[in-house]
Amino acid sequence: MVLVYLRGRDLKIGFSVSSKVGNAVTRNRVRRCLREDARLLRPRLKRGKYIFVARVAAAKCAHEALTREMSALIGRAGLLKEDGEA
């Protein structure tokens, strides 16, 4: 998975799952998992535009693996709010 981040005033999150990942059922499953993970992380994210790009390997990953990967990407990029930050 790849994270594209752009600074901004608002918090917006988007997902890109290309047809290379699999058929429509597989792509929608991956997108639903990513949306759920983003929903849970949303209160802790800094403002800006986030675009998560799923790679072909995401089709075979369990939801827990996608969750760990998303959290790791955000953590490495330093995009989690600090304590007391609004």
PDB file of N, CA, C and O in Angstrom:
ATOM      1  N   MET A   1       0.848  -1.168   0.000  1.00  0.00           N
ATOM      2  CA  MET A   1       0.000   0.000   0.000  1.00  0.00           C
ATOM      3  C   MET A   1       0.898   1.238   0.000  1.00  0.00           C
ATOM      4  O   MET A   1       1.992   1.233   0.566  1.00  0.00           O
ATOM      5  N   VAL A   2       0.415   2.284  -0.641  1.00  0.00           N
ATOM      6  CA  VAL A   2       1.148   3.546  -0.734  1.00  0.00           C
ATOM      7  C   VAL A   2       0.263   4.649  -0.168  1.00  0.00           C
ATOM      8  O   VAL A   2      -0.956   4.636  -0.345  1.00  0.00           O
ATOM      9  N   LEU A   3       0.884   5.596   0.510  1.00  0.00           N
ATOM     10  CA  LEU A   3       0.161   6.746   1.051  1.00  0.00           C
ATOM     11  C   LEU A   3       0.656   8.002   0.365  1.00  0.00           C
ATOM     12  O   LEU A   3       1.857   8.269   0.319  1.00  0.00           O
ATOM     13  N   VAL A   4      -0.283   8.772  -0.169  1.00  0.00           N
ATOM     14  CA  VAL A   4       0.019  10.086  -0.734  1.00  0.00           C
ATOM     15  C   VAL A   4      -0.635  11.097   0.195  1.00  0.00           C
ATOM     16  O   VAL A   4      -1.834  11.019   0.464  1.00  0.00           O
ATOM     17  N   TYR A   5       0.167  12.059   0.692  1.00  0.00           N
ATOM     18  CA  TYR A   5      -0.359  13.039   1.644  1.00  0.00           C
ATOM     19  C   TYR A   5      -0.094  14.444   1.121  1.00  0.00           C
ATOM     20  O   TYR A   5       1.005  14.751   0.659  1.00  0.00           O
ATOM     21  N   LEU A   6      -1.111  15.288   1.200  1.00  0.00           N
ATOM     22  CA  LEU A   6      -0.991  16.702   0.846  1.00  0.00           C
ATOM     23  C   LEU A   6      -1.511  17.519   2.014  1.00  0.00           C
ATOM     24  O   LEU A   6      -2.587  17.242   2.546  1.00  0.00           O
ATOM     25  N   ARG A   7      -0.747  18.524   2.411  1.00  0.00           N
ATOM     26  CA  ARG A   7      -1.209  19.383   3.500  1.00  0.00           C
ATOM     27  C   ARG A   7      -2.454  20.140   3.068  1.00  0.00           C
ATOM     28  O   ARG A   7      -2.611  20.479   1.895  1.00  0.00           O
ATOM     29  N   GLY A   8      -3.331  20.402   4.018  1.00  0.00           N
ATOM     30  CA  GLY A   8      -4.556  21.125   3.723  1.00  0.00           C
ATOM     31  C   GLY A   8      -5.253  21.555   4.996  1.00  0.00           C
ATOM     32  O   GLY A   8      -4.850  21.188   6.100  1.00  0.00           O
ATOM     33  N   ARG A   9      -6.305  22.340   4.824  1.00  0.00           N
ATOM     34  CA  ARG A   9      -7.064  22.835   5.977  1.00  0.00           C
ATOM     35  C   ARG A   9      -8.051  21.810   6.491  1.00  0.00           C
ATOM     36  O   ARG A   9      -8.357  21.784   7.684  1.00  0.00           O
ATOM     37  N   ASP A  10      -8.548  20.973   5.614  1.00  0.00           N
ATOM     38  CA  ASP A  10      -9.556  19.981   5.978  1.00  0.00           C
ATOM     39  C   ASP A  10      -8.939  18.591   5.982  1.00  0.00           C
ATOM     40  O   ASP A  10      -7.852  18.377   5.445  1.00  0.00           O
ATOM     41  N   LEU A  11      -9.639  17.665   6.587  1.00  0.00           N
ATOM     42  CA  LEU A  11      -9.215  16.268   6.574  1.00  0.00           C
ATOM     43  C   LEU A  11     -10.061  15.535   5.546  1.00  0.00           C
ATOM     44  O   LEU A  11     -11.276  15.407   5.702  1.00  0.00           O
ATOM     45  N   LYS A  12      -9.406  15.055   4.492  1.00  0.00           N
ATOM     46  CA  LYS A  12     -10.098  14.302   3.449  1.00  0.00           C
ATOM     47  C   LYS A  12      -9.314  13.031   3.195  1.00  0.00           C
ATOM     48  O   LYS A  12      -8.083  13.037   3.186  1.00  0.00           O
ATOM     49  N   ILE A  13     -10.034  11.944   2.989  1.00  0.00           N
ATOM     50  CA  ILE A  13      -9.397  10.646   2.788  1.00  0.00           C
ATOM     51  C   ILE A  13      -9.988  10.005   1.536  1.00  0.00           C
ATOM     52  O   ILE A  13     -11.206   9.958   1.362  1.00  0.00           O
ATOM     53  N   GLY A  14      -9.101   9.510   0.666  1.00  0.00           N
ATOM     54  CA  GLY A  14      -9.533   8.848  -0.555  1.00  0.00           C
ATOM     55  C   GLY A  14      -8.814   7.522  -0.717  1.00  0.00           C
ATOM     56  O   GLY A  14      -7.781   7.278  -0.094  1.00  0.00           O
ATOM     57  N   PHE A  15      -9.371   6.674  -1.557  1.00  0.00           N
ATOM     58  CA  PHE A  15      -8.803   5.342  -1.767  1.00  0.00           C
ATOM     59  C   PHE A  15      -8.752   5.059  -3.262  1.00  0.00           C
ATOM     60  O   PHE A  15      -9.669   5.408  -4.005  1.00  0.00           O
ATOM     61  N   SER A  16      -7.679   4.428  -3.685  1.00  0.00           N
ATOM     62  CA  SER A  16      -7.520   4.029  -5.075  1.00  0.00           C
ATOM     63  C   SER A  16      -7.198   2.545  -5.111  1.00  0.00           C
ATOM     64  O   SER A  16      -6.176   2.106  -4.584  1.00  0.00           O
ATOM     65  N   VAL A  17      -8.077   1.782  -5.737  1.00  0.00           N
ATOM     66  CA  VAL A  17      -7.873   0.344  -5.884  1.00  0.00           C
ATOM     67  C   VAL A  17      -8.084   0.035  -7.362  1.00  0.00           C
ATOM     68  O   VAL A  17      -9.216   0.008  -7.845  1.00  0.00           O
ATOM     69  N   SER A  18      -6.989  -0.197  -8.069  1.00  0.00           N
ATOM     70  CA  SER A  18      -7.073  -0.364  -9.520  1.00  0.00           C
ATOM     71  C   SER A  18      -7.596  -1.749  -9.891  1.00  0.00           C
ATOM     72  O   SER A  18      -7.677  -2.644  -9.049  1.00  0.00           O
ATOM     73  N   SER A  19      -7.944  -1.907 -11.145  1.00  0.00           N
ATOM     74  CA  SER A  19      -8.464  -3.184 -11.629  1.00  0.00           C
ATOM     75  C   SER A  19      -7.390  -4.265 -11.621  1.00  0.00           C
ATOM     76  O   SER A  19      -7.713  -5.446 -11.743  1.00  0.00           O
ATOM     77  N   LYS A  20      -6.128  -3.892 -11.482  1.00  0.00           N
ATOM     78  CA  LYS A  20      -5.048  -4.876 -11.379  1.00  0.00           C
ATOM     79  C   LYS A  20      -5.152  -5.672 -10.078  1.00  0.00           C
ATOM     80  O   LYS A  20      -4.641  -6.789  -9.987  1.00  0.00           O
ATOM     81  N   VAL A  21      -5.813  -5.095  -9.074  1.00  0.00           N
ATOM     82  CA  VAL A  21      -5.957  -5.762  -7.771  1.00  0.00           C
ATOM     83  C   VAL A  21      -6.852  -6.985  -7.895  1.00  0.00           C
ATOM     84  O   VAL A  21      -6.629  -7.985  -7.213  1.00  0.00           O
ATOM     85  N   GLY A  22      -7.847  -6.921  -8.744  1.00  0.00           N
ATOM     86  CA  GLY A  22      -8.741  -8.062  -8.915  1.00  0.00           C
ATOM     87  C   GLY A  22     -10.068  -7.631  -9.497  1.00  0.00           C
ATOM     88  O   GLY A  22     -10.220  -6.517  -9.999  1.00  0.00           O
ATOM     89  N   ASN A  23     -11.027  -8.541  -9.419  1.00  0.00           N
ATOM     90  CA  ASN A  23     -12.348  -8.216  -9.957  1.00  0.00           C
ATOM     91  C   ASN A  23     -13.076  -7.247  -9.023  1.00  0.00           C
ATOM     92  O   ASN A  23     -12.539  -6.858  -7.986  1.00  0.00           O
ATOM     93  N   ALA A  24     -14.284  -6.865  -9.389  1.00  0.00           N
ATOM     94  CA  ALA A  24     -15.022  -5.849  -8.636  1.00  0.00           C
ATOM     95  C   ALA A  24     -15.272  -6.271  -7.187  1.00  0.00           C
ATOM     96  O   ALA A  24     -15.204  -5.442  -6.280  1.00  0.00           O
ATOM     97  N   VAL A  25     -15.556  -7.530  -6.969  1.00  0.00           N
ATOM     98  CA  VAL A  25     -15.820  -8.017  -5.617  1.00  0.00           C
ATOM     99  C   VAL A  25     -14.573  -7.862  -4.751  1.00  0.00           C
ATOM    100  O   VAL A  25     -14.659  -7.418  -3.607  1.00  0.00           O
ATOM    101  N   THR A  26     -13.431  -8.223  -5.290  1.00  0.00           N
ATOM    102  CA  THR A  26     -12.165  -8.121  -4.547  1.00  0.00           C
ATOM    103  C   THR A  26     -11.816  -6.672  -4.277  1.00  0.00           C
ATOM    104  O   THR A  26     -11.426  -6.326  -3.162  1.00  0.00           O
ATOM    105  N   ARG A  27     -11.950  -5.815  -5.286  1.00  0.00           N
ATOM    106  CA  ARG A  27     -11.629  -4.394  -5.118  1.00  0.00           C
ATOM    107  C   ARG A  27     -12.529  -3.755  -4.068  1.00  0.00           C
ATOM    108  O   ARG A  27     -12.060  -2.967  -3.247  1.00  0.00           O
ATOM    109  N   ASN A  28     -13.809  -4.084  -4.087  1.00  0.00           N
ATOM    110  CA  ASN A  28     -14.743  -3.513  -3.113  1.00  0.00           C
ATOM    111  C   ASN A  28     -14.447  -4.013  -1.704  1.00  0.00           C
ATOM    112  O   ASN A  28     -14.597  -3.257  -0.744  1.00  0.00           O
ATOM    113  N   ARG A  29     -14.029  -5.272  -1.557  1.00  0.00           N
ATOM    114  CA  ARG A  29     -13.659  -5.800  -0.245  1.00  0.00           C
ATOM    115  C   ARG A  29     -12.461  -5.035   0.313  1.00  0.00           C
ATOM    116  O   ARG A  29     -12.456  -4.644   1.480  1.00  0.00           O
ATOM    117  N   VAL A  30     -11.447  -4.825  -0.528  1.00  0.00           N
ATOM    118  CA  VAL A  30     -10.258  -4.078  -0.100  1.00  0.00           C
ATOM    119  C   VAL A  30     -10.652  -2.652   0.272  1.00  0.00           C
ATOM    120  O   VAL A  30     -10.207  -2.132   1.295  1.00  0.00           O
ATOM    121  N   ARG A  31     -11.482  -2.020  -0.550  1.00  0.00           N
ATOM    122  CA  ARG A  31     -11.900  -0.638  -0.292  1.00  0.00           C
ATOM    123  C   ARG A  31     -12.698  -0.531   1.008  1.00  0.00           C
ATOM    124  O   ARG A  31     -12.513   0.420   1.768  1.00  0.00           O
ATOM    125  N   ARG A  32     -13.584  -1.495   1.272  1.00  0.00           N
ATOM    126  CA  ARG A  32     -14.363  -1.491   2.523  1.00  0.00           C
ATOM    127  C   ARG A  32     -13.451  -1.624   3.734  1.00  0.00           C
ATOM    128  O   ARG A  32     -13.654  -0.947   4.742  1.00  0.00           O
ATOM    129  N   CYS A  33     -12.453  -2.487   3.641  1.00  0.00           N
ATOM    130  CA  CYS A  33     -11.502  -2.656   4.752  1.00  0.00           C
ATOM    131  C   CYS A  33     -10.734  -1.364   4.991  1.00  0.00           C
ATOM    132  O   CYS A  33     -10.572  -0.942   6.136  1.00  0.00           O
ATOM    133  N   LEU A  34     -10.261  -0.733   3.922  1.00  0.00           N
ATOM    134  CA  LEU A  34      -9.503   0.511   4.059  1.00  0.00           C
ATOM    135  C   LEU A  34     -10.377   1.623   4.642  1.00  0.00           C
ATOM    136  O   LEU A  34      -9.924   2.393   5.489  1.00  0.00           O
ATOM    137  N   ARG A  35     -11.627   1.703   4.187  1.00  0.00           N
ATOM    138  CA  ARG A  35     -12.543   2.727   4.704  1.00  0.00           C
ATOM    139  C   ARG A  35     -12.799   2.552   6.193  1.00  0.00           C
ATOM    140  O   ARG A  35     -12.842   3.531   6.938  1.00  0.00           O
ATOM    141  N   GLU A  36     -12.969   1.311   6.626  1.00  0.00           N
ATOM    142  CA  GLU A  36     -13.213   1.051   8.044  1.00  0.00           C
ATOM    143  C   GLU A  36     -11.994   1.434   8.878  1.00  0.00           C
ATOM    144  O   GLU A  36     -12.132   2.044   9.938  1.00  0.00           O
ATOM    145  N   ASP A  37     -10.811   1.080   8.407  1.00  0.00           N
ATOM    146  CA  ASP A  37      -9.590   1.436   9.143  1.00  0.00           C
ATOM    147  C   ASP A  37      -9.423   2.950   9.216  1.00  0.00           C
ATOM    148  O   ASP A  37      -9.051   3.486  10.259  1.00  0.00           O
ATOM    149  N   ALA A  38      -9.695   3.634   8.117  1.00  0.00           N
ATOM    150  CA  ALA A  38      -9.578   5.096   8.094  1.00  0.00           C
ATOM    151  C   ALA A  38     -10.604   5.735   9.027  1.00  0.00           C
ATOM    152  O   ALA A  38     -10.309   6.739   9.675  1.00  0.00           O
ATOM    153  N   ARG A  39     -11.796   5.166   9.100  1.00  0.00           N
ATOM    154  CA  ARG A  39     -12.833   5.696   9.993  1.00  0.00           C
ATOM    155  C   ARG A  39     -12.372   5.638  11.447  1.00  0.00           C
ATOM    156  O   ARG A  39     -12.608   6.571  12.214  1.00  0.00           O
ATOM    157  N   LEU A  40     -11.718   4.547  11.821  1.00  0.00           N
ATOM    158  CA  LEU A  40     -11.252   4.398  13.193  1.00  0.00           C
ATOM    159  C   LEU A  40     -10.058   5.309  13.495  1.00  0.00           C
ATOM    160  O   LEU A  40      -9.911   5.775  14.625  1.00  0.00           O
ATOM    161  N   LEU A  41      -9.214   5.564  12.509  1.00  0.00           N
ATOM    162  CA  LEU A  41      -8.036   6.407  12.702  1.00  0.00           C
ATOM    163  C   LEU A  41      -8.323   7.894  12.556  1.00  0.00           C
ATOM    164  O   LEU A  41      -7.535   8.724  13.010  1.00  0.00           O
ATOM    165  N   ARG A  42      -9.433   8.237  11.934  1.00  0.00           N
ATOM    166  CA  ARG A  42      -9.743   9.625  11.584  1.00  0.00           C
ATOM    167  C   ARG A  42      -9.572  10.636  12.719  1.00  0.00           C
ATOM    168  O   ARG A  42      -8.991  11.695  12.482  1.00  0.00           O
ATOM    169  N   PRO A  43     -10.049  10.365  13.945  1.00  0.00           N
ATOM    170  CA  PRO A  43      -9.895  11.372  15.011  1.00  0.00           C
ATOM    171  C   PRO A  43      -8.439  11.648  15.373  1.00  0.00           C
ATOM    172  O   PRO A  43      -8.137  12.707  15.923  1.00  0.00           O
ATOM    173  N   ARG A  44      -7.536  10.725  15.078  1.00  0.00           N
ATOM    174  CA  ARG A  44      -6.130  10.886  15.454  1.00  0.00           C
ATOM    175  C   ARG A  44      -5.261  11.447  14.327  1.00  0.00           C
ATOM    176  O   ARG A  44      -4.068  11.672  14.530  1.00  0.00           O
ATOM    177  N   LEU A  45      -5.837  11.678  13.141  1.00  0.00           N
ATOM    178  CA  LEU A  45      -5.060  12.133  11.987  1.00  0.00           C
ATOM    179  C   LEU A  45      -4.945  13.646  11.938  1.00  0.00           C
ATOM    180  O   LEU A  45      -5.876  14.366  12.300  1.00  0.00           O
ATOM    181  N   LYS A  46      -3.784  14.121  11.484  1.00  0.00           N
ATOM    182  CA  LYS A  46      -3.606  15.549  11.238  1.00  0.00           C
ATOM    183  C   LYS A  46      -4.423  15.935  10.012  1.00  0.00           C
ATOM    184  O   LYS A  46      -4.763  15.088   9.187  1.00  0.00           O
ATOM    185  N   ARG A  47      -4.734  17.226   9.902  1.00  0.00           N
ATOM    186  CA  ARG A  47      -5.510  17.693   8.759  1.00  0.00           C
ATOM    187  C   ARG A  47      -4.695  17.566   7.475  1.00  0.00           C
ATOM    188  O   ARG A  47      -3.467  17.653   7.496  1.00  0.00           O
ATOM    189  N   GLY A  48      -5.380  17.361   6.377  1.00  0.00           N
ATOM    190  CA  GLY A  48      -4.737  17.234   5.080  1.00  0.00           C
ATOM    191  C   GLY A  48      -5.521  16.268   4.210  1.00  0.00           C
ATOM    192  O   GLY A  48      -6.601  15.806   4.578  1.00  0.00           O
ATOM    193  N   LYS A  49      -4.957  15.974   3.055  1.00  0.00           N
ATOM    194  CA  LYS A  49      -5.587  15.047   2.120  1.00  0.00           C
ATOM    195  C   LYS A  49      -4.764  13.768   2.074  1.00  0.00           C
ATOM    196  O   LYS A  49      -3.564  13.799   1.798  1.00  0.00           O
ATOM    197  N   TYR A  50      -5.405  12.663   2.341  1.00  0.00           N
ATOM    198  CA  TYR A  50      -4.765  11.360   2.361  1.00  0.00           C
ATOM    199  C   TYR A  50      -5.318  10.542   1.200  1.00  0.00           C
ATOM    200  O   TYR A  50      -6.531  10.467   1.004  1.00  0.00           O
ATOM    201  N   ILE A  51      -4.428   9.935   0.440  1.00  0.00           N
ATOM    202  CA  ILE A  51      -4.853   9.021  -0.616  1.00  0.00           C
ATOM    203  C   ILE A  51      -4.112   7.710  -0.394  1.00  0.00           C
ATOM    204  O   ILE A  51      -2.882   7.666  -0.421  1.00  0.00           O
ATOM    205  N   PHE A  52      -4.863   6.659  -0.179  1.00  0.00           N
ATOM    206  CA  PHE A  52      -4.285   5.342   0.013  1.00  0.00           C
ATOM    207  C   PHE A  52      -4.434   4.571  -1.300  1.00  0.00           C
ATOM    208  O   PHE A  52      -5.537   4.417  -1.825  1.00  0.00           O
ATOM    209  N   VAL A  53      -3.307   4.093  -1.814  1.00  0.00           N
ATOM    210  CA  VAL A  53      -3.287   3.360  -3.078  1.00  0.00           C
ATOM    211  C   VAL A  53      -2.994   1.899  -2.760  1.00  0.00           C
ATOM    212  O   VAL A  53      -1.915   1.569  -2.268  1.00  0.00           O
ATOM    213  N   ALA A  54      -3.949   1.032  -3.040  1.00  0.00           N
ATOM    214  CA  ALA A  54      -3.785  -0.397  -2.775  1.00  0.00           C
ATOM    215  C   ALA A  54      -3.012  -1.041  -3.914  1.00  0.00           C
ATOM    216  O   ALA A  54      -3.258  -0.757  -5.086  1.00  0.00           O
ATOM    217  N   ARG A  55      -2.091  -1.894  -3.563  1.00  0.00           N
ATOM    218  CA  ARG A  55      -1.314  -2.649  -4.541  1.00  0.00           C
ATOM    219  C   ARG A  55      -1.921  -4.030  -4.725  1.00  0.00           C
ATOM    220  O   ARG A  55      -2.834  -4.415  -3.994  1.00  0.00           O
ATOM    221  N   VAL A  56      -1.414  -4.776  -5.702  1.00  0.00           N
ATOM    222  CA  VAL A  56      -1.965  -6.082  -6.055  1.00  0.00           C
ATOM    223  C   VAL A  56      -1.962  -7.032  -4.852  1.00  0.00           C
ATOM    224  O   VAL A  56      -2.892  -7.823  -4.694  1.00  0.00           O
ATOM    225  N   ALA A  57      -0.942  -6.967  -4.015  1.00  0.00           N
ATOM    226  CA  ALA A  57      -0.849  -7.864  -2.863  1.00  0.00           C
ATOM    227  C   ALA A  57      -1.986  -7.655  -1.861  1.00  0.00           C
ATOM    228  O   ALA A  57      -2.262  -8.542  -1.052  1.00  0.00           O
ATOM    229  N   ALA A  58      -2.642  -6.507  -1.902  1.00  0.00           N
ATOM    230  CA  ALA A  58      -3.735  -6.223  -0.958  1.00  0.00           C
ATOM    231  C   ALA A  58      -4.902  -7.187  -1.147  1.00  0.00           C
ATOM    232  O   ALA A  58      -5.669  -7.416  -0.211  1.00  0.00           O
ATOM    233  N   ALA A  59      -5.046  -7.749  -2.333  1.00  0.00           N
ATOM    234  CA  ALA A  59      -6.159  -8.659  -2.602  1.00  0.00           C
ATOM    235  C   ALA A  59      -6.054  -9.934  -1.770  1.00  0.00           C
ATOM    236  O   ALA A  59      -7.070 -10.538  -1.426  1.00  0.00           O
ATOM    237  N   LYS A  60      -4.838 -10.343  -1.449  1.00  0.00           N
ATOM    238  CA  LYS A  60      -4.637 -11.596  -0.724  1.00  0.00           C
ATOM    239  C   LYS A  60      -4.433 -11.381   0.777  1.00  0.00           C
ATOM    240  O   LYS A  60      -4.330 -12.345   1.535  1.00  0.00           O
ATOM    241  N   CYS A  61      -4.375 -10.125   1.204  1.00  0.00           N
ATOM    242  CA  CYS A  61      -4.122  -9.821   2.616  1.00  0.00           C
ATOM    243  C   CYS A  61      -5.400  -9.923   3.440  1.00  0.00           C
ATOM    244  O   CYS A  61      -6.502  -9.661   2.958  1.00  0.00           O
ATOM    245  N   ALA A  62      -5.217 -10.310   4.689  1.00  0.00           N
ATOM    246  CA  ALA A  62      -6.329 -10.299   5.639  1.00  0.00           C
ATOM    247  C   ALA A  62      -6.565  -8.857   6.087  1.00  0.00           C
ATOM    248  O   ALA A  62      -5.691  -8.002   5.940  1.00  0.00           O
ATOM    249  N   HIS A  63      -7.738  -8.599   6.626  1.00  0.00           N
ATOM    250  CA  HIS A  63      -8.080  -7.253   7.081  1.00  0.00           C
ATOM    251  C   HIS A  63      -7.087  -6.764   8.136  1.00  0.00           C
ATOM    252  O   HIS A  63      -6.708  -5.593   8.131  1.00  0.00           O
ATOM    253  N   GLU A  64      -6.670  -7.635   9.026  1.00  0.00           N
ATOM    254  CA  GLU A  64      -5.721  -7.254  10.081  1.00  0.00           C
ATOM    255  C   GLU A  64      -4.398  -6.786   9.486  1.00  0.00           C
ATOM    256  O   GLU A  64      -3.782  -5.854  10.004  1.00  0.00           O
ATOM    257  N   ALA A  65      -3.956  -7.420   8.410  1.00  0.00           N
ATOM    258  CA  ALA A  65      -2.700  -7.029   7.758  1.00  0.00           C
ATOM    259  C   ALA A  65      -2.836  -5.650   7.114  1.00  0.00           C
ATOM    260  O   ALA A  65      -1.910  -4.842   7.171  1.00  0.00           O
ATOM    261  N   LEU A  66      -3.987  -5.384   6.504  1.00  0.00           N
ATOM    262  CA  LEU A  66      -4.220  -4.058   5.911  1.00  0.00           C
ATOM    263  C   LEU A  66      -4.273  -2.990   7.000  1.00  0.00           C
ATOM    264  O   LEU A  66      -3.784  -1.877   6.806  1.00  0.00           O
ATOM    265  N   THR A  67      -4.863  -3.325   8.136  1.00  0.00           N
ATOM    266  CA  THR A  67      -4.930  -2.391   9.265  1.00  0.00           C
ATOM    267  C   THR A  67      -3.527  -2.052   9.764  1.00  0.00           C
ATOM    268  O   THR A  67      -3.202  -0.885   9.980  1.00  0.00           O
ATOM    269  N   ARG A  68      -2.706  -3.074   9.943  1.00  0.00           N
ATOM    270  CA  ARG A  68      -1.330  -2.850  10.397  1.00  0.00           C
ATOM    271  C   ARG A  68      -0.545  -2.011   9.396  1.00  0.00           C
ATOM    272  O   ARG A  68       0.213  -1.122   9.784  1.00  0.00           O
ATOM    273  N   GLU A  69      -0.724  -2.292   8.117  1.00  0.00           N
ATOM    274  CA  GLU A  69       0.006  -1.559   7.078  1.00  0.00           C
ATOM    275  C   GLU A  69      -0.409  -0.090   7.052  1.00  0.00           C
ATOM    276  O   GLU A  69       0.443   0.790   6.930  1.00  0.00           O
ATOM    277  N   MET A  70      -1.716   0.182   7.166  1.00  0.00           N
ATOM    278  CA  MET A  70      -2.184   1.568   7.162  1.00  0.00           C
ATOM    279  C   MET A  70      -1.650   2.319   8.376  1.00  0.00           C
ATOM    280  O   MET A  70      -1.187   3.452   8.252  1.00  0.00           O
ATOM    281  N   SER A  71      -1.713   1.697   9.539  1.00  0.00           N
ATOM    282  CA  SER A  71      -1.204   2.338  10.757  1.00  0.00           C
ATOM    283  C   SER A  71       0.298   2.590  10.655  1.00  0.00           C
ATOM    284  O   SER A  71       0.785   3.637  11.081  1.00  0.00           O
ATOM    285  N   ALA A  72       1.023   1.638  10.096  1.00  0.00           N
ATOM    286  CA  ALA A  72       2.468   1.792   9.954  1.00  0.00           C
ATOM    287  C   ALA A  72       2.808   2.931   8.988  1.00  0.00           C
ATOM    288  O   ALA A  72       3.723   3.712   9.248  1.00  0.00           O
ATOM    289  N   LEU A  73       2.084   3.026   7.888  1.00  0.00           N
ATOM    290  CA  LEU A  73       2.325   4.106   6.924  1.00  0.00           C
ATOM    291  C   LEU A  73       2.099   5.473   7.558  1.00  0.00           C
ATOM    292  O   LEU A  73       2.912   6.384   7.395  1.00  0.00           O
ATOM    293  N   ILE A  74       1.006   5.609   8.271  1.00  0.00           N
ATOM    294  CA  ILE A  74       0.684   6.893   8.902  1.00  0.00           C
ATOM    295  C   ILE A  74       1.697   7.221   9.988  1.00  0.00           C
ATOM    296  O   ILE A  74       2.112   8.372  10.126  1.00  0.00           O
ATOM    297  N   GLY A  75       2.094   6.219  10.756  1.00  0.00           N
ATOM    298  CA  GLY A  75       3.075   6.430  11.813  1.00  0.00           C
ATOM    299  C   GLY A  75       4.436   6.833  11.269  1.00  0.00           C
ATOM    300  O   GLY A  75       5.066   7.754  11.789  1.00  0.00           O
ATOM    301  N   ARG A  76       4.896   6.145  10.218  1.00  0.00           N
ATOM    302  CA  ARG A  76       6.197   6.476   9.622  1.00  0.00           C
ATOM    303  C   ARG A  76       6.209   7.872   9.032  1.00  0.00           C
ATOM    304  O   ARG A  76       7.235   8.552   9.054  1.00  0.00           O
ATOM    305  N   ALA A  77       5.072   8.299   8.506  1.00  0.00           N
ATOM    306  CA  ALA A  77       4.973   9.636   7.904  1.00  0.00           C
ATOM    307  C   ALA A  77       4.819  10.719   8.968  1.00  0.00           C
ATOM    308  O   ALA A  77       4.920  11.904   8.651  1.00  0.00           O
ATOM    309  N   GLY A  78       4.576  10.339  10.223  1.00  0.00           N
ATOM    310  CA  GLY A  78       4.423  11.315  11.300  1.00  0.00           C
ATOM    311  C   GLY A  78       3.148  12.122  11.185  1.00  0.00           C
ATOM    312  O   GLY A  78       3.148  13.324  11.450  1.00  0.00           O
ATOM    313  N   LEU A  79       2.064  11.480  10.795  1.00  0.00           N
ATOM    314  CA  LEU A  79       0.817  12.186  10.550  1.00  0.00           C
ATOM    315  C   LEU A  79      -0.221  12.001  11.643  1.00  0.00           C
ATOM    316  O   LEU A  79      -1.380  12.374  11.463  1.00  0.00           O
ATOM    317  N   LEU A  80       0.175  11.430  12.772  1.00  0.00           N
ATOM    318  CA  LEU A  80      -0.742  11.315  13.899  1.00  0.00           C
ATOM    319  C   LEU A  80      -0.643  12.581  14.751  1.00  0.00           C
ATOM    320  O   LEU A  80       0.438  13.146  14.916  1.00  0.00           O
ATOM    321  N   LYS A  81      -1.791  13.021  15.294  1.00  0.00           N
ATOM    322  CA  LYS A  81      -1.814  14.209  16.147  1.00  0.00           C
ATOM    323  C   LYS A  81      -1.019  13.952  17.420  1.00  0.00           C
ATOM    324  O   LYS A  81      -1.003  12.845  17.958  1.00  0.00           O
ATOM    325  N   GLU A  82      -0.369  14.996  17.879  1.00  0.00           N
ATOM    326  CA  GLU A  82       0.311  14.932  19.176  1.00  0.00           C
ATOM    327  C   GLU A  82      -0.728  15.106  20.268  1.00  0.00           C
ATOM    328  O   GLU A  82      -1.833  15.572  19.991  1.00  0.00           O
ATOM    329  N   ASP A  83      -0.405  14.745  21.497  1.00  0.00           N
ATOM    330  CA  ASP A  83      -1.326  14.937  22.616  1.00  0.00           C
ATOM    331  C   ASP A  83      -1.609  16.418  22.784  1.00  0.00           C
ATOM    332  O   ASP A  83      -0.679  17.221  22.855  1.00  0.00           O
ATOM    333  N   GLY A  84      -2.864  16.787  22.849  1.00  0.00           N
ATOM    334  CA  GLY A  84      -3.266  18.175  23.031  1.00  0.00           C
ATOM    335  C   GLY A  84      -3.399  18.949  21.748  1.00  0.00           C
ATOM    336  O   GLY A  84      -3.824  20.103  21.784  1.00  0.00           O
ATOM    337  N   GLU A  85      -3.058  18.374  20.617  1.00  0.00           N
ATOM    338  CA  GLU A  85      -3.187  19.057  19.336  1.00  0.00           C
ATOM    339  C   GLU A  85      -4.626  18.948  18.858  1.00  0.00           C
ATOM    340  O   GLU A  85      -5.233  17.880  18.937  1.00  0.00           O
ATOM    341  N   ALA A  86      -5.172  20.053  18.362  1.00  0.00           N
ATOM    342  CA  ALA A  86      -6.574  20.066  17.934  1.00  0.00           C
ATOM    343  C   ALA A  86      -6.743  19.673  16.504  1.00  0.00           C
ATOM    344  O   ALA A  86      -7.867  19.638  16.002  1.00  0.00           O
TER     345      ALA A  86
END
